[in-house]
Amino acid sequence: MKSFLLTAMLISSLAVSASAADTFYVMFNKTTKKCSIATSAPTETEKFSMMGQYGSEAAAKKAMSGMKQCKG
């Protein structure tokens, strides 16, 4: 019974980790004036502005190409 619970907990933790990787963030670097895509939200709010959160890298790239702050 313990091994079953341990296995279930391990599988659920892997599923949570995998779903977290499906989030992509478009960030604007206030210093360099350039945008980038990351898999974690910006924590340095004085240096970065979060421009959006997307479910795939392709969606983030498409959104970033339409943002006037990211052009240039």
Secondary structure, DSSP 8 states (H G I E B T S, - for coil): -HHHHHHHHHHHHHHHHHHHTT-EEEEEETTTTEEEEESS----TTTEEEEEEESSHHHHHHHHHT-GGG--
